Amino acid sequence: MHLVTLIPGDGIGPEITQSVVDIFAAAQVPVQWETHNAGETALAESGSLLPQPLYDSLERTKVGLKGPVTTPVGKGFKSVNITLRQKYDLYQNVRPAKTTPGINTRFEGIDLVLFRENTEGLYAGLEVYDERLGIADSISRVTVEGCRKICQAAFAFASKHGRKHVTMAHKGNILKNAGKLMLEAAREAAAQYPEVTFYDDRIIDNMCMQLVGKPEQFDVIVTTNLFGDILSDLCAGLVGGLGVVSGANIGDNMAIFEAVHGSAPDIAGQGKANPTALLRSALMMLEHLGEKEHATRIEKALNETFLHKEQCTGDLGGKASTKEFTQFIIDKL
Ligand code: NAI
């Protein structure tokens, strides 16, 4: 039995985490949940966005499944996600994007995995505001170590999964130093993994254009934090939207799995949310825990459900509620 910290989160978080809990129970997945909240719900309950019992649980289980959380804006709170990623050095943000039969998209044959550096860049939290001069400095800090770690992770993943092509996206023509560190780190990793036969780099603006023009040419993409944040939503749009793309925050000692999307306050509590993104994140978690068979079985039931449009949620063109969609998956297990 694997002990996992479950963070339901805010907005649609509780609805979609319940869906995963129900599907795992029906599939008899050997996972036991320790539930702790974070974000606005936790703030209202306990006066803290990240209560101590949540940290204690994560440090015990080393694995988390997290719903989206809302960080109150303009009230001086540090983002819950950034806090967790930095505290536990979850330096890899891994976001697969793949076309799936039944989900309408403009392109066919997309199967890529984005590696986003998760702790540095503009997310390092280095901001200075000089009120007198009206100047805000947001410092984007990248380090040799950070660039090395994310590039190594991307190439190691490509090698392990038989993927032959890694593309590094950067802005080295303008951000000369940061770009140089990433270019050197990627070249160093490429030399260490000769079985990954094709390495190239692209300037980020060109990368966006190439992705919306011919996305099937990409395999593994590695980049810094903010570029990765933007590219991953772009990739989500290519394969069916935010409701279907999964993600993982991985460090050397802990991993927290979560959907790419946010707490979707516009549809919260209405039974409209698509739980697929969180479910797919949970399936990544099962692979991480060595439970590939369970992951494959649930994925098969999910993929069969996509083939019946009327069984899908509204974002996929269907009419089913979150609960009905969940039940259709359970019926196919
Ligand atoms: P969002 O991802 O919550 O929503 C964007 C649009 O996508 C909305 O129209 C929403 O209804 C739709 N959408 C998102 N997930 C969906 C799902 N599972 N099924 C169907 N439709 C879905 O982004 P937004 O509105 O920019 O952010 C809302 C809040 O979420 C903010 O407070 C933000 O800080 C937070 N957020 C949290 C994240 C996390 O905890 N990992 C990540 C991104 C944003």
Boltz pocket constraint, residues with backbone or C-beta under 6 A from the ligand:
constraints:
  - pocket:
      binder: B
      contacts: [[A, 12], [A, 67], [A, 68], [A, 69], [A, 70], [A, 71], [A, 81], [A, 242], [A, 243], [A, 258], [A, 259], [A, 260], [A, 261], [A, 262], [A, 263], [A, 264], [A, 265], [A, 266], [A, 267], [A, 272], [A, 273], [A, 274], [A, 275], [A, 276], [A, 277], [A, 315]]
      max_distance: 6.0
